[in-house]
Amino acid sequence: MKRTNHSPRINPDSLRTLWFTVGLIIVLGITSFLVSFNGLLDVAAWVGLPHSLRWTVPGFIDVSILAYSMAAVIHKARGERVTAKWVSLAVFTLISVVANAIHAISKGEGTTMPQIVIGATIAAAAPIAVFAATEELSRLAFRAPTHPLEQTTSIIEDEQTTALEHDNTNAPQLPLAPAEESSHTMQEINTSEETAQSTPTVTESPLTVPATEEPTLSVPLEENETSSAAVTDESAEVQNETPQKPTQADLDAEMQGLATWVKEQHGAGHKVTGASVAEYIGKSPRTGSNRLNQLKEAMPELFEGEQ
């Protein structure tokens, strides 16, 4: 068996480790700033400024590096564009690097070429160290709030989605009616509404039943309908049940006579409606509409020329 020695280790997220790192970075930034400040202070004499104002040259160059590096980190944490900040930071850092390098070459005490090169390199690294220290300090001091918010938002959205899916799963599913039956039901309802709203004038012509080849109807239809009971029963039938498509064998003598009457009406140029059928058979307008729809389904050829 292996024995694991749980030796104490430093927690990188502890406050002590954080403050110790921040302290080291601050010391690094201050020393780098002092090195660069001394070089730029001598360079200020080349600008032609009086001795009392020479401190402003390293002030606005190196302080710009500090300010723009911190501003870039802050804007990045907010999710804003930082292109302009990085460009400004690069310009001032480059100016400080070149100025410190030239100052070390011209004012340094190196007598050989390696000494001059090393001195210029160290002087040029000072503003870069200022920039690096400032950026690291900003990253340690400022935490980007986007990640916790995005994680919290994602968790909330996942919980809401799970709740909705659970509700939809437990919800009772209503049976769907077939498309054909739904279309017949809507057609009958629309025809009944149009018949109830309109009051057409029906002109009846004398009925003559010629000897024509009509389908023989053998199944009798129920005749015991009263006016109020027929309206109530057939209204419930339209809402709750879909009438089955009749066949020629299901039609009775009344439907045969109705078919003959429809032919006569078409021959006389009259339009057949549910109200006219109801008046012909002596029943309610709704019953007349139902009889007309049944006749259209059984004998569609009678209505081919109807506009």
HUJOCOR-V602280 format. One record per helix or strand. SS is the DSSP state (H for helix, E for strand). FROM is the first residue (numbers start at 1). TO is the last residue. If there is no record, write none. Layout:
BEGIN
SS|FROM|TO, SS|FROM|TO
END
This chain:
BEGIN
H|15|47, H|51|53, H|55|77, H|83|107, H|113|141, H|146|170, H|179|197, H|227|240, H|248|250, H|253|267, H|274|281, H|285|298, H|300|303
END
